[in-house]
């Protein structure tokens, strides 16, 4: 039987196919486009190549889009029929099971199967790469760190992908609040691998969480050659750039960068790309900045993506866009669709328990129903992680809650929320401004 570079047995047509699979996984680790290109000759020919079919299924499911995932599911079902009679290894059978679960809307169960693979085969890079992304999409910060931490010591530092795993571990450390350690790890990972955009991203997060705006801007500029090229993280790191500029108070620069990088015509139109723009415009909207017709242009990109319920995190961002544009027909249709979504999978449960209240609150905020925003968000604000994303990404919902409390005159709730934010990020200009606004509201009551 063939083996991969880590001596793991592999069912593949020939040695060149095995090498192509490793190249494809390497592209995945570095967020490079054309991840499936190396194995395309075999998948196109429908040659029985189980892990190539699994990789294609994983990439489709990780798109977070219902229609893309459905198409990937159909292709995977066909591929499985082609290799049904092959004597697969235990590892390959587990990958097939994990891919099926992920396609079926059960990311937690898929992540558990991948953890089982990693326990037996800590150098299975495909299991680590996909597992890490599942942990991110589920908001499972501990697994995001420890899945990689358990395997990292078993990959030599001279391995070409060691820097990739170190960058993944840095991001997991950051999401668990180990900001200084994460910065150290991320900087090292970025230096080890000149294509390591995930490490650049991890370090940017450490500065965001500590409100070190100047350091964040310098880091992004210093590493521009490393991240500002053809990769799937480019737009998201541009979003981080905008967050630092927004904290610095330069809203003009934020809008210019949005137009240059994040506007829908600058993207390929995937949900993972356009949600960056929705989040940024909504933050500007909360700050009272006139974004002109930018929400309206983004609506056109969201409409074909928002029809089928699948990913609660995407739903938030579609709701921000529709509500920000004043397109309440689209917003209400989104809510109706999610209210009618049948339970039965983990994805559906998260949409019902957390995603739907958040979407309702965003629409209520746009309608200036601030008390309703508090009624909807206060019970779920500590459950937002279940919808996935990072602390920095989810903070837009916390900002919406605080802004509703301030605008609606709910001083007790606003004081509590401001206090929580200041204790974590005392240097944040946003948090300091909120405190001044709260104090100003109190003074006004006594005039």
C-alpha positions as CSV (number, residue, x, y, z in Angstrom):
1,X,0.0,0.0,0.0
2,X,1.1,3.6,-0.7
3,X,2.0,5.9,2.2
4,X,2.0,9.7,2.6
5,X,5.2,11.7,3.6
6,X,4.4,10.8,7.3
7,X,4.3,7.0,6.5
8,X,0.5,6.9,6.9
9,X,-1.0,4.2,4.7
10,X,-3.0,5.7,1.8
11,X,-5.5,4.2,-0.7
12,X,-4.6,6.1,-3.9
13,X,-4.3,5.3,-7.6
14,X,-0.5,5.8,-7.7
15,X,2.4,7.6,-6.0
16,X,1.8,10.8,-8.0
17,X,-1.8,10.9,-6.7
18,X,-0.5,10.6,-3.1
19,X,1.9,13.4,-3.7
20,X,-0.8,15.6,-5.2
21,X,-3.0,15.0,-2.1
22,X,-0.2,16.3,0.1
23,X,0.2,19.4,-2.0
24,X,-3.6,20.0,-1.8
25,X,-3.5,19.8,2.0
26,X,-0.6,22.2,2.0
27,X,-2.6,24.7,0.0
28,X,-5.4,24.3,2.5
29,X,-3.1,25.0,5.5
30,X,-1.9,28.1,3.8
31,X,-5.3,29.3,2.6
32,X,-4.2,29.2,-1.0
33,X,-6.7,29.2,-3.9
34,X,-7.0,26.1,-6.1
35,X,-6.9,23.7,-3.1
36,X,-8.4,20.9,-5.2
37,X,-6.3,21.6,-8.3
38,X,-3.6,19.1,-7.5
39,X,-6.0,16.2,-7.2
40,X,-8.4,17.3,-9.9
41,X,-7.1,14.9,-12.5
42,X,-8.2,12.0,-10.4
43,X,-11.5,13.4,-9.1
44,X,-12.5,14.5,-12.6
45,X,-11.7,11.0,-13.9
46,X,-13.7,9.6,-11.0
47,X,-10.7,7.4,-10.1
48,X,-11.3,5.8,-6.7
49,X,-9.3,8.1,-4.4
50,X,-11.0,8.2,-1.1
51,X,-9.1,11.0,0.7
52,X,-9.3,13.3,-2.4
53,X,-13.1,12.9,-2.4
54,X,-13.0,13.6,1.4
55,X,-11.0,16.7,0.9
56,X,-13.5,17.9,-1.8
57,X,-16.3,17.3,0.7
58,X,-14.6,19.1,3.5
59,X,-13.9,22.2,1.4
60,X,-17.5,22.3,0.2
61,X,-18.9,22.0,3.8
62,X,-16.5,24.5,5.2
63,X,-17.8,27.1,2.7
64,X,-20.7,27.6,5.3
65,X,-23.1,27.9,2.4
66,X,-26.1,25.6,2.1
67,X,-26.1,25.3,-1.7
68,X,-22.4,24.7,-2.0
69,X,-22.6,22.1,0.8
70,X,-25.5,20.4,-0.9
71,X,-23.5,20.1,-4.2
72,X,-20.5,18.8,-2.3
73,X,-22.7,16.2,-0.6
74,X,-24.0,15.0,-4.0
75,X,-20.5,14.7,-5.4
76,X,-19.3,12.9,-2.2
77,X,-22.2,10.4,-2.4
78,X,-21.2,9.6,-6.0
79,X,-17.5,9.2,-5.0
80,X,-18.3,6.9,-2.1
81,X,-20.1,4.5,-4.5
82,X,-16.9,4.4,-6.5
83,X,-14.7,3.3,-3.7
84,X,-17.3,1.4,-1.7
85,X,-15.5,-2.0,-2.3
86,X,-12.0,-0.8,-1.5
87,X,-10.3,-2.1,1.7
88,X,-9.9,1.3,3.4
89,X,-7.7,1.9,6.4
90,X,-9.3,2.9,9.8
91,X,-8.0,6.4,9.2
92,X,-9.7,6.7,5.8
93,X,-12.9,5.2,7.1
94,X,-12.9,7.8,9.9
95,X,-12.3,10.6,7.4
96,X,-15.3,9.4,5.3
97,X,-17.4,9.4,8.4
98,X,-16.3,12.9,9.5
99,X,-17.0,14.3,6.0
100,X,-20.5,12.8,6.0
101,X,-21.3,14.3,9.4
102,X,-20.0,17.7,8.4
103,X,-22.1,17.7,5.2
104,X,-25.1,16.7,7.2
105,X,-24.9,19.7,9.6
106,X,-23.2,17.9,12.5
107,X,-19.9,19.7,12.9
108,X,-19.4,18.8,16.5
109,X,-19.7,15.1,15.8
110,X,-17.4,15.5,12.7
111,X,-14.9,17.3,15.0
112,X,-15.0,14.4,17.4
113,X,-14.2,11.8,14.7
114,X,-11.3,14.0,13.5
115,X,-10.0,14.2,17.1
116,X,-10.1,10.4,17.1
117,X,-7.9,10.4,14.0
118,X,-5.5,12.9,15.5
119,X,-5.2,10.8,18.7
120,X,-4.0,7.8,16.6
121,X,-2.2,9.8,13.9
122,X,-1.1,13.2,15.3
123,X,0.7,14.0,12.0
124,X,-2.5,13.6,9.9
125,X,-2.5,17.2,8.6
126,X,-5.8,16.9,6.9
127,X,-7.5,16.0,10.2
128,X,-5.8,18.8,12.0
129,X,-6.6,21.5,9.3
130,X,-10.3,20.6,9.0
131,X,-10.7,20.0,12.8
132,X,-9.2,23.4,13.5
133,X,-11.7,25.1,11.1
134,X,-14.6,23.2,12.6
135,X,-13.6,24.3,16.1
136,X,-13.5,27.9,14.8
137,X,-16.9,27.6,13.1
138,X,-18.3,26.2,16.4
139,X,-16.7,28.8,18.6
140,X,-15.0,26.1,20.6
141,X,-12.0,28.0,21.9
142,X,-10.5,25.2,24.1
143,X,-10.6,22.7,21.2
144,X,-9.3,25.3,18.9
145,X,-6.1,25.4,21.0
146,X,-5.8,21.9,22.4
147,X,-6.5,20.0,19.2
148,X,-3.4,21.5,17.7
149,X,-1.5,21.5,21.0
150,X,-1.9,17.8,21.3
151,X,-0.3,17.2,17.9
152,X,2.3,19.9,17.7
153,X,5.1,18.2,19.7
154,X,4.9,15.2,17.2
155,X,5.7,17.3,14.2
156,X,9.4,18.2,13.9
157,X,10.4,21.9,13.8
158,X,12.1,21.2,10.5
159,X,8.9,20.0,9.0
160,X,7.7,22.3,6.1
161,X,4.2,22.6,7.8
162,X,5.4,23.1,11.4
163,X,5.0,26.9,11.0
164,X,1.4,26.4,9.8
165,X,0.5,24.3,12.9
166,X,2.3,26.8,15.2
167,X,0.2,29.6,13.7
168,X,-2.9,27.6,14.3
169,X,-1.9,27.0,17.9
170,X,-1.2,30.8,18.3
171,X,-4.7,31.6,17.2
172,X,-6.1,29.0,19.7
173,X,-4.0,30.5,22.4
174,X,-5.3,34.0,21.5
175,X,-8.9,32.9,21.6
176,X,-8.3,31.5,25.2
177,X,-7.0,34.9,26.4
178,X,-3.2,34.0,26.3
179,X,-2.5,37.2,24.3
180,X,1.2,37.7,25.0
181,X,2.0,34.1,24.5
182,X,-0.1,34.0,21.4
183,X,1.8,37.0,20.0
184,X,5.1,35.3,20.7
185,X,4.0,32.1,19.0
186,X,2.4,33.9,16.1
187,X,5.4,36.0,15.4
188,X,7.6,32.9,15.4
189,X,5.2,31.1,13.1
190,X,5.1,33.9,10.6
191,X,8.8,34.1,10.5
192,X,9.2,30.3,10.0
193,X,6.9,30.3,6.9
194,X,6.6,33.2,4.5
195,X,3.2,32.0,3.3
196,X,1.7,31.7,6.8
197,X,-1.3,34.1,6.6
198,X,-3.0,32.4,9.6
199,X,-0.1,33.3,11.8
200,X,-0.3,36.9,10.6
201,X,-4.0,36.8,11.4
202,X,-3.4,35.4,14.9
203,X,-1.0,38.2,15.9
204,X,-3.4,40.8,14.6
205,X,-6.0,39.3,16.9
206,X,-3.7,39.6,19.9
207,X,-3.4,43.4,19.3
208,X,-7.2,43.7,18.7
209,X,-7.9,42.1,22.0
210,X,-5.5,44.3,23.9
211,X,-6.6,47.5,22.1
212,X,-3.0,48.0,20.9
213,X,-4.1,49.8,17.8
214,X,-0.8,51.3,16.7
215,X,1.0,47.9,17.1
216,X,-1.8,46.3,15.1
217,X,-1.5,48.8,12.2
218,X,2.3,48.4,12.2
219,X,2.1,44.6,12.2
220,X,-0.3,44.5,9.2
221,X,1.9,46.9,7.2
222,X,5.1,45.2,8.1
223,X,3.8,41.8,7.0
224,X,1.9,43.1,4.0
225,X,4.0,41.1,1.5
226,X,3.1,38.0,3.4
227,X,-0.7,38.3,3.4
228,X,-1.6,40.8,0.7
229,X,-1.5,38.4,-2.2
230,X,-3.6,35.6,-3.6
231,X,-5.0,33.8,-0.6
232,X,-8.4,33.4,1.1
233,X,-7.4,35.4,4.2
234,X,-6.5,38.6,2.4
235,X,-10.0,40.2,2.7
236,X,-10.3,39.2,6.4
237,X,-7.0,40.7,7.3
238,X,-8.1,43.8,5.5
239,X,-11.1,43.8,7.8
240,X,-8.7,43.7,10.8
241,X,-6.9,46.6,9.2
242,X,-10.2,48.5,9.2
243,X,-10.9,47.7,12.8
244,X,-7.6,49.2,13.9
245,X,-8.4,52.3,11.8
246,X,-11.9,52.5,13.3
247,X,-10.4,52.3,16.8
248,X,-8.0,55.1,15.8
249,X,-11.0,57.2,14.8
250,X,-10.1,57.4,11.1
251,X,-13.5,56.6,9.6
252,X,-12.5,58.2,6.3
253,X,-9.7,55.7,5.9
254,X,-12.0,52.9,6.9
255,X,-14.5,53.8,4.2
256,X,-11.7,54.1,1.6
257,X,-10.3,50.7,2.6
258,X,-13.8,49.2,2.5
259,X,-14.3,50.5,-1.1
260,X,-10.9,49.2,-2.2
261,X,-11.0,45.8,-0.5
262,X,-14.3,44.7,1.0
263,X,-17.0,46.1,-1.2
264,X,-18.9,43.2,-2.9
265,X,-17.5,43.9,-6.4
266,X,-14.0,43.4,-4.9
267,X,-14.8,39.9,-3.7
268,X,-15.8,36.6,-5.3
269,X,-19.1,36.8,-3.6
270,X,-18.7,34.0,-1.1
271,X,-20.5,34.3,2.3
272,X,-17.1,34.1,4.1
273,X,-15.9,37.1,2.1
274,X,-19.0,39.4,2.2
275,X,-19.6,39.0,5.9
276,X,-16.5,41.1,6.5
277,X,-18.1,44.0,4.8
278,X,-21.4,43.5,6.6
279,X,-19.7,43.5,10.0
280,X,-17.7,46.6,9.2
281,X,-20.6,48.6,7.8
282,X,-22.7,47.7,10.8
283,X,-20.0,48.9,13.2
284,X,-19.9,52.2,11.3
285,X,-23.7,52.3,11.5
286,X,-23.6,51.9,15.3
287,X,-21.0,54.7,15.5
288,X,-23.4,57.0,13.5
289,X,-21.2,57.1,10.4
290,X,-23.1,57.7,7.1
291,X,-22.1,54.8,4.9
292,X,-24.3,56.1,2.0
293,X,-25.4,53.4,-0.3
294,X,-22.9,50.8,0.6
295,X,-25.4,48.6,2.5
296,X,-27.6,48.6,-0.5
297,X,-24.9,47.4,-2.8
298,X,-24.0,44.6,-0.4
299,X,-27.7,43.5,-0.2
300,X,-27.4,42.3,-3.8
301,X,-24.6,40.0,-2.8
302,X,-26.4,38.6,0.3
303,X,-29.8,37.9,-1.3
304,X,-28.8,34.7,-3.1
305,X,-26.8,33.6,0.0
306,X,-29.5,34.1,2.6
307,X,-32.3,31.9,1.3
308,X,-31.5,28.5,3.0
309,X,-30.8,28.2,6.7
310,X,-27.5,26.6,7.3
311,X,-25.0,28.8,9.3
312,X,-26.2,31.1,12.1
313,X,-23.0,33.2,11.9
314,X,-23.8,34.0,8.2
315,X,-27.4,34.8,9.2
316,X,-26.2,37.5,11.6
317,X,-24.3,39.3,8.9
318,X,-27.1,39.0,6.3
319,X,-29.4,40.5,8.9
320,X,-27.0,43.4,9.5
321,X,-26.8,44.1,5.8
322,X,-30.6,44.0,5.3
323,X,-31.4,46.0,8.4
324,X,-28.6,48.6,7.7
325,X,-30.0,49.1,4.2
326,X,-33.5,49.5,5.5
327,X,-34.6,46.4,3.4
328,X,-37.0,45.1,6.0
329,X,-38.7,42.9,3.6
330,X,-35.5,40.9,3.1
331,X,-34.9,41.0,6.8
332,X,-38.3,39.7,7.7
333,X,-38.1,37.0,5.1
334,X,-34.8,35.9,6.7
335,X,-36.4,35.7,10.1
336,X,-39.5,33.8,8.8
337,X,-37.2,31.3,7.0
338,X,-35.2,30.6,10.2
339,X,-38.3,30.4,12.4
340,X,-39.6,27.7,10.1
341,X,-36.4,25.8,10.0
342,X,-36.8,22.2,11.1
343,X,-34.8,21.0,14.0
344,X,-32.7,17.9,14.0
345,X,-29.1,18.8,13.4
346,X,-26.6,20.8,15.5
347,X,-26.7,23.6,12.9
348,X,-30.4,23.8,13.2
349,X,-30.3,23.8,17.0
350,X,-27.8,26.7,17.1
351,X,-29.9,28.7,14.6
352,X,-33.0,28.3,16.8
353,X,-31.3,28.9,20.2
354,X,-28.9,31.7,19.4
355,X,-28.8,32.7,15.8
356,X,-32.5,33.6,15.5
357,X,-32.6,35.8,18.6
358,X,-29.5,37.7,17.4
359,X,-31.0,38.3,13.9
360,X,-34.3,39.5,15.5
361,X,-32.3,41.9,17.7
362,X,-30.4,43.3,14.8
363,X,-33.6,44.0,13.0
364,X,-35.2,45.5,16.1
365,X,-32.2,47.8,16.5
366,X,-32.6,49.1,13.0
367,X,-36.3,49.8,13.9
368,X,-35.1,51.7,17.0
369,X,-36.8,49.1,19.3
370,X,-34.0,49.3,21.8
371,X,-35.8,47.6,24.7
372,X,-36.6,44.6,22.5
373,X,-32.9,44.4,21.6
374,X,-32.1,44.0,25.3
375,X,-34.8,41.5,25.8
376,X,-33.5,39.4,23.0
377,X,-29.7,39.7,23.5
378,X,-29.3,39.7,27.3
379,X,-30.3,36.0,27.6
380,X,-28.0,34.8,24.8
381,X,-25.0,37.2,25.1
382,X,-22.9,34.5,26.8
383,X,-23.9,31.9,24.2
384,X,-22.8,33.8,21.1
385,X,-19.7,31.6,20.7
386,X,-22.0,28.7,19.7
387,X,-22.6,30.5,16.4
388,X,-18.8,30.4,15.7
389,X,-16.3,33.0,14.7
390,X,-13.7,34.8,16.9
391,X,-14.1,37.0,20.0
392,X,-13.3,40.0,17.7
393,X,-16.0,39.0,15.2
394,X,-18.7,38.3,17.8
395,X,-18.0,41.7,19.4
396,X,-20.2,43.4,16.9
397,X,-23.2,41.8,18.6
398,X,-22.0,42.9,22.0
399,X,-21.5,46.5,20.6
400,X,-25.1,46.4,19.3
401,X,-26.4,45.4,22.8
402,X,-24.4,48.2,24.5
403,X,-25.5,50.8,21.9
404,X,-29.2,49.8,22.4
405,X,-28.8,50.2,26.2
406,X,-27.3,53.6,25.8
407,X,-29.7,54.9,23.2
408,X,-32.7,53.4,25.0
409,X,-31.8,54.9,28.3
410,X,-31.3,51.6,30.1
411,X,-28.5,53.0,32.4
412,X,-28.2,50.0,34.7
413,X,-27.6,47.6,31.9
414,X,-25.3,50.1,30.1
415,X,-23.2,50.6,33.2
416,X,-22.8,46.8,33.6
417,X,-21.9,46.3,30.0
418,X,-19.4,49.2,30.0
419,X,-17.8,48.0,33.1
420,X,-17.3,44.5,31.7
421,X,-15.7,45.9,28.6
422,X,-13.4,48.3,30.4
423,X,-12.1,45.6,32.7
424,X,-11.0,43.5,29.7
425,X,-9.8,46.3,27.4
426,X,-9.3,49.5,29.5
427,X,-7.3,51.1,26.7
428,X,-10.0,50.7,24.0
429,X,-11.1,54.1,22.6
430,X,-14.6,52.5,21.9
431,X,-14.9,51.5,25.6
432,X,-13.7,54.8,26.9
433,X,-16.1,56.7,24.7
434,X,-19.0,54.5,25.9
435,X,-18.0,55.4,29.5
436,X,-18.1,59.1,28.7
437,X,-21.5,58.7,27.1
438,X,-22.8,56.9,30.1
439,X,-21.4,59.6,32.4
440,X,-22.9,62.3,30.1
441,X,-26.3,60.6,30.3
442,X,-26.1,60.5,34.1
443,X,-25.2,64.2,34.2
444,X,-28.1,65.1,31.9
445,X,-30.5,63.4,34.4
446,X,-29.4,65.8,37.1
447,X,-29.6,69.0,35.1
